[in-house]
């Protein structure tokens, strides 16, 4: 039997402890709280006293077993004593298990806590099963340690649920759990996966400073009052597929991948991300949603040391958008996002998409073209154009440098890609990004020129000429080269055939009449005479100077006033039409480059 004389409680604990096994090195000994009038905890009671205590429990009774070490057999005996035949599961009142140690599997499956459930600082060495448990009052697991699976699937938390600084050394499963009040997981650590698939959060939700080694799964979850999710660091994925956010929310996460497929944003939202590849496929945006890259590490509560990013170190901390297919982009704003591999096909209202900051698109390949003796012009493109060029390349070498399409990428016709360019060009123009819009105008024209199904051949021929002469009015160097070529040809024709052998001299003719009669004189200028000298002798300084004056005058679209041969006259007419156009194309291209 347990001695009747009580032992003095330890000064380091807020409850009278058992003290079993105390030594000089460990003067506290067993930390279990006394059971009733006894001086030992439930684990160290004499068997007769333990049996009597358990026999006196009824379903719904309040229990206090703080600091008590529980084996699986001891816990099963305790829960059997609280078994409620009406529900066929244990029913507890207010339960105190602070700093209790569960050395075997802790099976609270289906248990009902009608009062508060306190597991602060508790340690679970094996799997802890709280699936389908019902917590009516406040629930606190602050500082608890789960060394194996922690299963709270289908659990119901009707009061405040506190998991502050909990250590989950394995997977934590909260699938389809219901949090009817506030739920706090601030500074919790998940070594495995944090599974909240289908969980419902009716009150405030806190995940500040959370670190997850595996995946953080919130897919199909429902957040009715959450104003913030994170900041959290995830070594794997943050999954928000099918989740619903009812109120304005800020999501802060650093992860390899953030998936928001079919996520429903019923109010405004801001996504501050790091390292992440973001998937917004089929997301529903009822109000403005801003996606921005966070340049610096997250702070747990705005102050202090930044969250550790060990699992993500060595990678680019920027954010890469993967797809917006199926999204109404009218409410989407992107800031400093890598869009080089983003697939825009399937989205609507892309012309209203907001693209700010240093958002980057896919560039064209570098190096020399294998088809033409010049380098690819550097411009920003959509990844859909890359996919189209790879799929339509007749030889693999011609597809070198273009991004390979993933297996699920749709096959788009050039007209569809041109439509994407047209809508995004409008978006950039509205954002006053004229140089970026010029790149997309080039891409639109390029796709129209290559559209053999929907674009008439005459239009494609005109676009081909437009492209060759000036790169659709965007390549000033190309237009200036053609202008130089045209002026050189005109100059050569003028020197060799356009200028007459000699400048025609006017002659006056008439007839002699008697004194006092009216005199009639006729002044005529002879037609220019074509030169007959050998070609080599026609190239003189005087003829070159006259020809140069004709060429320069033709560029500014006016006549030189120089007497010309028939060949020279028609050459001047042609140059007065073509060369000012080439000059205008060069000016237009320069203007599109520098306009802001």
TIFIMI-446502 format. One record per residue (C-alpha): y, x, z; residue in three letters; residue number from 1. Coordinates in steps of 0.001 Angstrom, whole numbers, plus 524288, in hexadecimal, padded with zeros to 5 digits. Layout:
> Y  X  Z  ALA  NUM
...
This chain:
> 80000  80000  80000  UNK  1
> 80E07  8043D  7FDB1  UNK  2
> 814B3  80912  809FB  UNK  3
> 81D81  7FF17  81069  UNK  4
> 82835  808CE  8132F  UNK  5
> 830F5  80935  80733  UNK  6
> 8350B  81615  80159  UNK  7
> 8437E  8188D  7FF85  UNK  8
> 847F7  8166F  7F180  UNK  9
> 84B7E  8220C  7E934  UNK  10
> 859E5  82513  7E8F2  UNK  11
> 85949  82735  7DA36  UNK  12
> 85492  8198A  7D6C4  UNK  13
> 85B3C  80C6D  7D859  UNK  14
> 84EB0  80683  7DDA9  UNK  15
> 844DA  80A38  7E840  UNK  16
> 83A83  811F6  7E13E  UNK  17
> 82C33  813E7  7E3E3  UNK  18
> 82CC3  8229D  7E560  UNK  19
> 81E3C  82414  7E2A9  UNK  20
> 81ACA  8321E  7DF20  UNK  21
> 82798  837C4  7E3FD  UNK  22
> 827B2  84687  7E529  UNK  23
> 8315C  85104  7E86F  UNK  24
> 8341C  852CC  7DA0B  UNK  25
> 834D7  84410  7D7FE  UNK  26
> 839DE  83DFF  7E47D  UNK  27
> 83BA8  830A7  7DE01  UNK  28
> 82D91  82EE0  7D9C8  UNK  29
> 82A1E  821C8  7D3F0  UNK  30
> 8365F  81A93  7D02D  UNK  31
> 83041  80D14  7D0AF  UNK  32
> 83756  802DF  7D8BF  UNK  33
> 830CE  7FD41  7E4CD  UNK  34
> 82924  7F0CB  7E2B4  UNK  35
> 82E21  7E695  7EC2E  UNK  36
> 82CC4  7EB29  7FA2E  UNK  37
> 823B5  7F61C  7F665  UNK  38
> 827DC  80447  7F580  UNK  39
> 820E2  8073C  7E8BD  UNK  40
> 822B1  8034C  7DABC  UNK  41
> 81942  7FA90  7D372  UNK  42
> 81213  80659  7CE06  UNK  43
> 80FA2  80C5F  7DB67  UNK  44
> 80D13  8004B  7E388  UNK  45
> 80023  7FF08  7EA13  UNK  46
> 7F742  7F6DF  7E180  UNK  47
> 7F6AF  7EBB1  7EB45  UNK  48
> 80587  7EB13  7EC30  UNK  49
> 806C9  7EBDA  7DD6C  UNK  50
> 7FD1E  7E0E7  7DB78  UNK  51
> 8041C  7D891  7E562  UNK  52
> 8114D  7DB23  7DF12  UNK  53
> 80C74  7D7B8  7D164  UNK  54
> 805B2  7CB95  7D657  UNK  55
> 8127B  7C6D6  7DBFE  UNK  56
> 819AF  7C78E  7CEEF  UNK  57
> 81BC9  7BB60  7C6DF  UNK  58
> 820E2  7B9DA  7B8E2  UNK  59
> 82F8A  7BBA7  7B893  UNK  60
> 8301C  7C3B1  7C518  UNK  61
> 83A48  7CE62  7C6BB  UNK  62
> 8347A  7DBFB  7C778  UNK  63
> 83A03  7E959  7CAD7  UNK  64
> 83248  7F557  7C6D8  UNK  65
> 83CCF  7FF55  7C46B  UNK  66
> 837F6  80D2F  7C2D5  UNK  67
> 829BE  808E9  7C3CF  UNK  68
> 81F73  8103A  7BBC9  UNK  69
> 8173E  8065E  7B43C  UNK  70
> 80A3B  808BA  7AE00  UNK  71
> 8058B  7FF0E  7A3DF  UNK  72
> 7FC1F  7F8FF  7ADB2  UNK  73
> 80688  7F76D  7B82F  UNK  74
> 81027  7F133  7AEBC  UNK  75
> 805BB  7E7FB  7A994  UNK  76
> 802A1  7E3A6  7B772  UNK  77
> 81101  7E10E  7BA1D  UNK  78
> 812DA  7D932  7ADA8  UNK  79
> 80635  7D1B4  7B000  UNK  80
> 80BA1  7CD90  7BD15  UNK  81
> 81794  7C800  7B5FF  UNK  82
> 80F98  7C144  7AB63  UNK  83
> 814D5  7B3B6  7A7F0  UNK  84
> 80A14  7AAA6  7A30C  UNK  85
> 81438  7A214  79C59  UNK  86
> 8187B  7ACFD  79321  UNK  87
> 80C4F  7B567  79432  UNK  88
> 81517  7C136  79665  UNK  89
> 81AF6  7C7B9  7A26A  UNK  90
> 82771  7C1AD  7A7AA  UNK  91
> 83057  7C9F0  7AFFC  UNK  92
> 83CD8  7C6C5  7B719  UNK  93
> 8465D  7D1C9  7B95B  UNK  94
> 83EB1  7DE3E  7B6D5  UNK  95
> 842F9  7EBA3  7BB88  UNK  96
> 83BFF  7F6FB  7B4F9  UNK  97
> 846EF  80121  7B578  UNK  98
> 84177  80EE7  7B405  UNK  99
> 83390  809C9  7B42D  UNK  100
> 8298B  81255  7AD7B  UNK  101
> 81F62  80BDD  7A4C4  UNK  102
> 814C7  81601  7A266  UNK  103
> 80C12  80CF1  79A9C  UNK  104
> 80EDF  802D8  79042  UNK  105
> 818FD  7F93F  7954C  UNK  106
> 8153F  7EBDF  79055  UNK  107
> 82004  7E1D5  79253  UNK  108
> 81C51  7DA1C  78621  UNK  109
> 82116  7CC0F  7872E  UNK  110
> 82677  7CE2B  794D7  UNK  111
> 83183  7C569  7992E  UNK  112
> 83C63  7CADE  7A1CE  UNK  113
> 84391  7BF1C  7A76D  UNK  114
> 84CFB  7C7CC  7AEE4  UNK  115
> 8527D  7D543  7AC33  UNK  116
> 8496F  7DFCB  7A6EF  UNK  117
> 84D41  7ED4D  7AB8F  UNK  118
> 84649  7F922  7A5A5  UNK  119
> 8514A  80300  7A73B  UNK  120
> 84C1F  810CD  7A686  UNK  121
> 83E0B  80C41  7A516  UNK  122
> 83458  81545  79E56  UNK  123
> 82960  810B2  7954F  UNK  124
> 81FA0  81B5B  79245  UNK  125
> 817B3  812DA  788FE  UNK  126
> 81ABF  80718  7807C  UNK  127
> 82341  7FC93  78693  UNK  128
> 820CE  7EED5  781AF  UNK  129
> 82B8E  7E4C9  783B6  UNK  130
> 828C3  7DD27  7774D  UNK  131
> 82BA0  7CE9D  77865  UNK  132
> 83123  7D0BA  78603  UNK  133
> 83C24  7C7D5  78A92  UNK  134
> 8475A  7CD90  7927B  UNK  135
> 84F76  7C288  79842  UNK  136
> 858ED  7CA64  7A07D  UNK  137
> 85F15  7D7A9  79EA9  UNK  138
> 85603  7E217  79957  UNK  139
> 858AA  7F05D  79BD7  UNK  140
> 850CB  7FBE8  796E1  UNK  141
> 85C0A  8059A  79833  UNK  142
> 856F8  8137A  798AE  UNK  143
> 848CC  80F80  796C7  UNK  144
> 83F57  818A0  78FD1  UNK  145
> 834D5  813D2  78667  UNK  146
> 82B76  81EC5  782EC  UNK  147
> 8236C  81628  779E7  UNK  148
> 82574  80993  77258  UNK  149
> 82F72  8002E  777F2  UNK  150
> 82C51  7F2B5  772B5  UNK  151
> 83606  7E793  77485  UNK  152
> 83237  7DFD8  76880  UNK  153
> 835C1  7D154  7692E  UNK  154
> 83B76  7D36A  776C0  UNK  155
> 8466B  7CA7D  77B44  UNK  156
> 851F9  7CF9D  78309  UNK  157
> 859EB  7C418  7882F  UNK  158
> 862BC  7CC7F  790A0  UNK  159
> 86937  7D987  78E8B  UNK  160
> 85FC0  7E3E1  78997  UNK  161
> 862E4  7F1D1  78D6B  UNK  162
> 85BF1  7FD7E  78751  UNK  163
> 86674  80789  78A2C  UNK  164
> 861D0  815B7  788A3  UNK  165
> 853A9  8119B  786F5  UNK  166
> 84A9D  81BF1  78152  UNK  167
> 840A1  816C0  7779C  UNK  168
> 8376F  8220E  774B3  UNK  169
> 82FC6  819FE  76AD7  UNK  170
> 83268  80DED  7629A  UNK  171
> 83A3C  8031F  76911  UNK  172
> 836DC  7F5C1  763BE  UNK  173
> 8406C  7EA9A  765A1  UNK  174
> 83C3C  7E2EC  7599C  UNK  175
> 840BA  7D49F  75A21  UNK  176
> 8460B  7D68B  767E4  UNK  177
> 8508A  7CCDC  76BF1  UNK  178
> 85C70  7D187  7736E  UNK  179
> 863BB  7C556  777C6  UNK  180
> 86DF7  7CD26  77F18  UNK  181
> 87379  7DAEC  77E25  UNK  182
> 86A2C  7E5F1  77A95  UNK  183
> 86DA0  7F404  77D9D  UNK  184
> 8663D  7FFC3  7783C  UNK  185
> 87137  80994  779B8  UNK  186
> 86CE6  817E4  779BE  UNK  187
> 85EA3  81409  77846  UNK  188
> 855B7  81E02  771E6  UNK  189
> 84ABB  81A3E  7688B  UNK  190
> 84169  8252B  764EB  UNK  191
> 839BF  81C27  75BD2  UNK  192
> 83E6C  80FF3  754CD  UNK  193
> 847B5  805FE  75A9F  UNK  194
> 8424A  7F91E  75593  UNK  195
> 84B35  7ED4C  756DB  UNK  196
> 84621  7E635  74ADD  UNK  197
> 8498C  7D7BD  74BC0  UNK  198
> 8503B  7D954  758FD  UNK  199
> 85B22  7CFE8  75C8C  UNK  200
> 86748  7D462  763F6  UNK  201
> 86F9F  7C901  768A5  UNK  202
> 878E1  7D0AB  77160  UNK  203
> 87F90  7DDC5  77121  UNK  204
> 87715  7E8E8  76C64  UNK  205
> 87869  7F728  76FD7  UNK  206
> 871C1  80278  768CF  UNK  207
> 87BE9  80CDC  76B93  UNK  208
> 876EC  81AA5  76BD2  UNK  209
> 86913  816D1  767E7  UNK  210
> 8609E  8218F  761F0  UNK  211
> 85493  81DAD  75A0D  UNK  212
> 84B36  827DE  754C4  UNK  213
> 84433  81E50  74BC9  UNK  214
> 84947  811B6  745BF  UNK  215
> 85287  807E2  74BC9  UNK  216
> 84DD7  7FAD1  74697  UNK  217
> 856AE  7EEFB  747E8  UNK  218
> 851F4  7E7EE  73BC2  UNK  219
> 8524B  7D90B  73C64  UNK  220
> 859E2  7DA53  7491D  UNK  221
> 864C0  7D123  74D06  UNK  222
> 8714D  7D5B9  75396  UNK  223
> 87979  7CA15  757C2  UNK  224
> 883C4  7D0A6  7603E  UNK  225
> 881F1  7DF38  75E2C  UNK  226
> 88EBF  7E641  75BA8  UNK  227
> 888C3  7F3B4  75A3A  UNK  228
> 87BBB  7F99E  75669  UNK  229
> 87B6B  807F9  759ED  UNK  230
> 87F6F  81289  7593E  UNK  231
> 8715B  816B8  757E0  UNK  232
> 86A77  8224C  751BC  UNK  233
> 85DB0  81FC0  74ABB  UNK  234
> 854BD  82A3B  74565  UNK  235
> 84EB2  82079  73BFB  UNK  236
> 85413  81388  73722  UNK  237
> 85CFA  80922  73C8A  UNK  238
> 85777  7FC88  73700  UNK  239
> 86031  7F079  736E3  UNK  240
> 85930  7E93A  72BFC  UNK  241
> 85B12  7DA9A  72D53  UNK  242
> 862F2  7DBFA  739D3  UNK  243
> 86DD4  7D23B  73CC9  UNK  244
> 87AE8  7D5F6  742DE  UNK  245
> 882B0  7CA11  74701  UNK  246
> 88EEA  7D0B2  74C54  UNK  247
> 89765  7DC42  7484A  UNK  248
> 88F5C  7E863  74AD2  UNK  249
> 89045  7F71B  749B7  UNK  250
> 883D1  7FE5F  74666  UNK  251
> 883CF  80CE4  7494E  UNK  252
> 877C2  81497  745A1  UNK  253
> 8734A  82201  74162  UNK  254
> 86635  8212C  73A67  UNK  255
> 85EC5  825A9  72E66  UNK  256
> 85F45  817E7  728F0  UNK  257
> 865F4  80B26  72C7D  UNK  258
> 8600A  7FF38  7261C  UNK  259
> 8680C  7F2B1  725B8  UNK  260
> 86036  7EB4B  71B8E  UNK  261
> 862C0  7DC9A  71CD5  UNK  262
> 86B34  7DED8  728D6  UNK  263
> 87439  7D356  72B46  UNK  264
> 881F0  7D6BA  72FDA  UNK  265
> 887C4  7C9BA  7342B  UNK  266
> 8944C  7D078  7387C  UNK  267
> 89B81  7DD1E  7363A  UNK  268
> 893F8  7E9B7  73834  UNK  269
> 89659  7F84D  73815  UNK  270
> 88B68  8020D  735B1  UNK  271
> 88E72  80FDD  73A29  UNK  272
> 88323  81868  735C6  UNK  273
> 87EDD  82693  73531  UNK  274
> 87420  82D3A  72D44  UNK  275
> 86F78  82006  72867  UNK  276
> 86AA2  81ADD  71B88  UNK  277
> 86F35  80CC6  71BF1  UNK  278
> 86831  8015B  7158F  UNK  279
> 87036  7F4CE  71438  UNK  280
> 86700  7EDC9  70B10  UNK  281
> 868CC  7DEE9  70B5C  UNK  282
> 8719A  7DF8C  71765  UNK  283
> 87A0D  7D38B  719DA  UNK  284
> 8885B  7D699  71CA3  UNK  285
> 89039  7CABB  720A7  UNK  286
> 89BA8  7D2D8  72597  UNK  287
> 8A0A5  7E09C  722F1  UNK  288
> 896CF  7EB4B  725F9  UNK  289
> 89B5B  7F96E  72654  UNK  290
> 891E1  804BD  72478  UNK  291
> 89780  811ED  72822  UNK  292
> 89238  81F8B  72A78  UNK  293
> 89494  824E8  73811  UNK  294
> 89940  83311  736EB  UNK  295
> 89671  836FF  7450C  UNK  296
> 88AD8  8349C  74E24  UNK  297
> 88AC3  82855  75649  UNK  298
> 88EA2  82848  7648F  UNK  299
> 88667  81F81  76D76  UNK  300
> 89211  81850  77348  UNK  301
> 89D67  81E44  76BFD  UNK  302
> 89E02  82A01  77517  UNK  303
> 8952E  834E8  7798F  UNK  304
> 88B47  83CDB  7721C  UNK  305
> 8876D  83809  76478  UNK  306
> 87A11  83233  7624C  UNK  307
> 86FD7  83C51  75E78  UNK  308
> 86C6B  83C41  75005  UNK  309
> 86108  845C0  750B0  UNK  310
> 8583C  83D9A  747E3  UNK  311
> 862FB  83CF6  73D87  UNK  312
> 868AA  84AA0  73E46  UNK  313
> 868F9  852B0  731F7  UNK  314
> 86BA3  84709  72928  UNK  315
> 877E3  841F0  722CC  UNK  316
> 87E91  8390E  72CC8  UNK  317
> 88448  830C2  721EA  UNK  318
> 8801F  822EC  71E82  UNK  319
> 87930  81F9F  711D0  UNK  320
> 878DB  811A3  70D14  UNK  321
> 86BE0  80E85  7069E  UNK  322
> 86DEB  800FA  700D6  UNK  323
> 87678  7F4DA  70199  UNK  324
> 86DCA  7ECA6  6F8BD  UNK  325
> 86EC8  7DE2C  6FBB6  UNK  326
> 87B42  7DFD3  703BD  UNK  327
> 887E7  7D862  701F2  UNK  328
> 890A3  7E456  70270  UNK  329
> 89D45  7DCB8  703DC  UNK  330
> 89D45  7DF7B  7128F  UNK  331
> 897C5  7ED48  7120C  UNK  332
> 8A04A  7F93D  71472  UNK  333
> 89B2B  8072D  7133E  UNK  334
> 8A1F0  812EB  71916  UNK  335
> 89DD4  82108  716A5  UNK  336
> 8903A  81D70  711D5  UNK  337
> 88776  824C4  70863  UNK  338
> 884D0  81B4E  6FD31  UNK  339
> 87E4E  82519  6F42B  UNK  340
> 87124  81E1A  6F511  UNK  341
> 875DF  8106F  6F83E  UNK  342
> 87066  8059A  6EFB9  UNK  343
> 87A84  7FB10  6ED22  UNK  344
> 8722F  7F2D2  6E412  UNK  345
> 87046  7E516  6E94B  UNK  346
> 87CA5  7E4A7  6F17F  UNK  347
> 88760  7DACE  6EEB7  UNK  348
> 89626  7DBD3  6EFC1  UNK  349
> 895BE  7EA8C  6EE63  UNK  350
> 8A39A  7E9C7  6E93D  UNK  351
> 8A7C3  7E614  6F728  UNK  352
> 8A06E  7F12C  6FDB9  UNK  353
> 8A952  7F9F8  705D1  UNK  354
> 8A6D2  80878  703B2  UNK  355
> 8AF70  81134  70C21  UNK  356
> 8AF77  81F04  7113D  UNK  357
> 8A71F  8298F  70AFB  UNK  358
> 89CA1  82110  704FB  UNK  359
> 89517  828DC  6FAD3  UNK  360
> 88D47  82439  6EF20  UNK  361
> 882BE  82AF5  6E722  UNK  362
> 887E0  835CA  6DE2D  UNK  363
> 88347  838AE  6D07F  UNK  364
> 879E6  84429  6CE9B  UNK  365
> 87F3F  851DC  6CE2B  UNK  366
> 87C9A  85BBA  6C379  UNK  367
> 87C8E  85B11  6B4BE  UNK  368
> 877FF  84F6D  6AD03  UNK  369
> 86BD2  85235  6A524  UNK  370
> 87025  848D3  69AAF  UNK  371
> 87E42  84D0D  69897  UNK  372
> 8847C  85A8E  69A23  UNK  373
> 88CFA  856EA  6A5BF  UNK  374
> 88BAA  85495  6B42E  UNK  375
> 88A54  84726  6BA57  UNK  376
> 897B0  84224  6BE39  UNK  377
> 8984A  84143  6CD01  UNK  378
> 89A04  83333  6D139  UNK  379
> 8954A  82A1A  6DBD5  UNK  380
> 88AC7  8208C  6D7F4  UNK  381
> 8822A  815E8  6DD61  UNK  382
> 87421  81913  6E04D  UNK  383
> 87031  80DD4  6D74E  UNK  384
> 8752A  815D9  6CBCF  UNK  385
> 86CCC  82140  6D064  UNK  386
> 860D7  81888  6D0E5  UNK  387
> 863A0  81321  6C34B  UNK  388
> 86543  820A3  6BD54  UNK  389
> 85884  82582  6C344  UNK  390
> 8510A  819A7  6BE7B  UNK  391
> 856A1  81A4E  6B0A7  UNK  392
> 85601  8290A  6AECB  UNK  393
> 84CFC  82C66  6A369  UNK  394
> 84A82  839F9  6A8C0  UNK  395
> 8495E  83DF4  6B712  UNK  396
> 8531C  848E4  6B508  UNK  397
> 85DB2  83F0A  6B1D0  UNK  398
> 85B79  83841  6BEE6  UNK  399
> 85D42  844CF  6C67D  UNK  400
> 867C6  84380  6D0CB  UNK  401
> 867B3  834AD  6D0FA  UNK  402
> 8624D  82DEF  6DD17  UNK  403
> 8547D  828D3  6DBC1  UNK  404
> 8531A  81A30  6DE56  UNK  405
> 84AE4  81632  6EA20  UNK  406
> 83F31  80D68  6E77F  UNK  407
> 84631  80116  6EC1B  UNK  408
> 8528C  8035D  6E42C  UNK  409
> 854B2  7F889  6DA1C  UNK  410
> 85599  7FBEC  6CBB7  UNK  411
> 8635C  7F875  6C76C  UNK  412
> 868AC  7F725  6B9B8  UNK  413
> 87504  7FEC8  6B65C  UNK  414
> 87CC9  7F216  6B679  UNK  415
> 878F1  7EFBE  6C4AD  UNK  416
> 87CE0  7FD80  6C880  UNK  417
> 889C9  7FBAD  6C152  UNK  418
> 88C34  7EF4B  6C93C  UNK  419
> 88A0D  7F6EA  6D5D5  UNK  420
> 893BD  80139  6D15E  UNK  421
> 89D9B  7F6BF  6CDBF  UNK  422
> 89D03  7EFFF  6DAFD  UNK  423
> 89DB5  7FC76  6E2E8  UNK  424
> 8A8CD  80165  6DA61  UNK  425
> 8B07A  7F553  6DE43  UNK  426
> 8AD73  7F831  6EC7E  UNK  427
> 8B285  80618  6EB61  UNK  428
> 8BEA0  801AD  6E41A  UNK  429
> 8C1BE  7F7F8  6EEE2  UNK  430
> 8C050  80326  6F88A  UNK  431
> 8CA2D  80B34  6F0A2  UNK  432
> 8BFBE  8151C  6ED19  UNK  433
> 8C3A8  81698  6DEEF  UNK  434
> 8BC66  82375  6DC4D  UNK  435
> 8AFCB  81DBE  6E1A8  UNK  436
> 8B1BB  81170  6D9AA  UNK  437
> 8B374  819E5  6CD85  UNK  438
> 8A5FD  81FD6  6CF98  UNK  439
> 89FFD  81254  6D04A  UNK  440
> 8A754  80E26  6C408  UNK  441
> 8A0F3  819AC  6BD2B  UNK  442
> 893A3  81557  6C224  UNK  443
> 89602  80763  6BDBD  UNK  444
> 899AC  80BAD  6B00A  UNK  445
> 88E1C  814F4  6AF93  UNK  446
> 884A8  809FC  6B2C9  UNK  447
> 88B00  800CE  6A8FB  UNK  448
> 889F8  80B47  69E7A  UNK  449
> 87B70  80C92  6A121  UNK  450
> 878B2  7FE06  6A208  UNK  451
> 87154  7FB2B  69581  UNK  452
> 86DEC  7ED42  69979  UNK  453
> 87A8E  7E6C6  69DBF  UNK  454
> 88549  7EF07  6978B  UNK  455
> 887E6  7ED99  688C8  UNK  456
> 8861F  7F9E2  680A8  UNK  457
> 8945A  7F99A  67C8A  UNK  458
> 898D5  7F9DF  68AA8  UNK  459
> 88F2E  804A3  68DBD  UNK  460
> 8942D  80C82  68219  UNK  461
> 8A22B  80ADC  686BE  UNK  462
> 89E38  80F12  6946B  UNK  463
> 89732  81ADF  68EBD  UNK  464
> 8A3A4  81F22  687BF  UNK  465
> 8AB8F  81C84  6940F  UNK  466
> 8A1F3  824C7  69BE2  UNK  467
> 8A1C3  82FF4  69216  UNK  468
> 8B08A  830D5  690E0  UNK  469
> 8B4BA  82F9A  69F05  UNK  470
> 8A97B  82BE8  6A7EC  UNK  471
> 8AE08  81D9E  6A849  UNK  472
> 8BBFE  82207  6AABD  UNK  473
> 8B805  829D8  6B6BA  UNK  474
> 8B588  83784  6B16B  UNK  475
> 8C2B9  83DC3  6AE90  UNK  476
> 8BCE5  84AC8  6AA9E  UNK  477
> 8B464  84447  6A060  UNK  478
> 8BFF7  83CDB  69AA8  UNK  479
> 8C84A  8492F  69A65  UNK  480
> 8BD89  85085  69346  UNK  481
> 8BCDB  84608  688E3  UNK  482
> 8CBBC  84601  68813  UNK  483
> 8CB8B  854A6  68605  UNK  484
> 8C10C  8534B  67B9F  UNK  485
> 8C8AD  848A9  6749A  UNK  486
> 8D53A  85082  674F7  UNK  487
> 8CE3F  85C9C  67009  UNK  488
> 8C829  85535  664A6  UNK  489
> 8D526  84EE6  66156  UNK  490
> 8DBEF  85C0C  661DF  UNK  491
> 8D1CF  8623A  658FD  UNK  492
> 8D296  85722  64F0B  UNK  493
> 8E14C  857B5  64EF6  UNK  494
> 8E1CB  8665C  64CEE  UNK  495
> 8D7A5  8663A  64219  UNK  496
> 8DA35  85972  63AD5  UNK  497
> 8E456  85129  641A1  UNK  498
> 8F0AC  858E8  63F0E  UNK  499
> 8F5A7  859CF  63100  UNK  500
> 8F6DC  866D1  629F3  UNK  501
> 905A3  865BB  62AF8  UNK  502
> 90E9A  85BE4  63133  UNK  503
> 912FC  85240  62697  UNK  504
> 9215F  85391  622F4  UNK  505
> 92954  8476A  61F41  UNK  506
> 92EC2  846F6  61145  UNK  507
> 93A75  83F1C  60C36  UNK  508
> 93A5C  83968  5FE7B  UNK  509
> 94460  83176  5F68A  UNK  510
> 94BD8  8310F  5E98D  UNK  511
> 95946  83551  5E584  UNK  512
> 96341  82A6D  5E318  UNK  513
> 97150  8297A  5DE6C  UNK  514
> 97C87  82B80  5E798  UNK  515
> 97F58  81F94  5EFCE  UNK  516
> 971ED  8199F  5EEF9  UNK  517
> 9689F  817A9  5FAA5  UNK  518
> 95EA0  82298  5FCB3  UNK  519
> 9505B  81F84  6008F  UNK  520
> 94853  82A4E  606D4  UNK  521
> 939D3  829F0  60ABC  UNK  522
> 93455  832B3  615AB  UNK  523
> 925AE  83487  61602  UNK  524
> 91C79  83CBA  61E65  UNK  525
> 91080  841AF  61750  UNK  526
> 90316  83F07  61D02  UNK  527
> 8FDAA  84A20  62550  UNK  528
> 8F568  8535A  61D7D  UNK  529
> 8E816  856DF  622E1  UNK  530
> 8E68F  86549  62596  UNK  531
> 8DEE1  86CC5  61B7B  UNK  532
> 8DE68  879EF  6223B  UNK  533
> 8D158  87EAA  62795  UNK  534
> 8CE1B  8793F  634FB  UNK  535
> 8CFB4  8865E  63BBB  UNK  536
> 8DD8F  887D4  63666  UNK  537
> 8E1E0  87AA4  63B7E  UNK  538
> 8E08D  87EC7  649A0  UNK  539
> 8EE32  883CE  64C2C  UNK  540
> 8F71B  883C5  657E4  UNK  541
> 90083  87A53  65173  UNK  542
> 8F601  8709A  64DB4  UNK  543
> 8EFAA  871C2  65B41  UNK  544
> 8FCB2  86EB9  661DE  UNK  545
> 8FEE3  862C6  6595C  UNK  546
> 8F104  85DF4  65B84  UNK  547
> 8F21D  85FDD  66A39  UNK  548
> 8FE7A  857A0  66A63  UNK  549
> 8F750  84CD2  66324  UNK  550
> 8EBEA  84D45  66CCB  UNK  551
> 8F483  84D01  678E4  UNK  552
> 8FC8A  841C7  67377  UNK  553
> 8F039  83A1F  670A9  UNK  554
> 8EBB3  83B7A  67ED8  UNK  555
> 8F816  834DA  68386  UNK  556
> 8F60E  82A35  67956  UNK  557
> 901A6  82CB4  67056  UNK  558
> 90385  831C3  662A1  UNK  559
> 906E0  83FFA  660A8  UNK  560
> 90FCE  83D5C  654F2  UNK  561
> 90924  8484C  64DA3  UNK  562
> 9062C  846E9  63F30  UNK  563
> 8F767  84670  63DE5  UNK  564
> 8ED4F  845AB  63352  UNK  565
> 8E4DD  839AE  631E2  UNK  566
> 8DA45  84003  63A4E  UNK  567
> 8E469  843CE  6446A  UNK  568
> 8EA49  83633  644D0  UNK  569
> 8DD53  82FA2  647A5  UNK  570
> 8D9BA  83A4A  65151  UNK  571
> 8E682  8382C  65896  UNK  572
> 8E424  8297E  658F7  UNK  573
> 8D695  82B7A  65E9C  UNK  574
> 8DB54  83545  668AE  UNK  575
> 8E687  82C56  66CCE  UNK  576
> 8DC30  82224  6700D  UNK  577
> 8D178  82A68  6762F  UNK  578
> 8D854  8353D  67D82  UNK  579
> 8E15B  82CA2  685DB  UNK  580
> 8D550  824B4  68997  UNK  581
> 8CE3D  83100  68E0A  UNK  582
> 8DA58  83555  6958C  UNK  583
> 8DB19  82803  69BEE  UNK  584
> 8CCC2  828A8  69FD5  UNK  585
> 8CF06  835E6  6A629  UNK  586
> 8DAC5  830CE  6ADBA  UNK  587
> 8D309  824CC  6B1F3  UNK  588
> 8C7D8  82D52  6B6B5  UNK  589
> 8D104  83609  6BE7E  UNK  590
> 8D791  82A41  6C485  UNK  591
> 8CA87  82483  6C8CD  UNK  592
> 8C72F  83156  6CF8A  UNK  593
> 8D395  832A9  6D77B  UNK  594
> 8D70B  82474  6DA5C  UNK  595
> 8D556  82067  6E87B  UNK  596
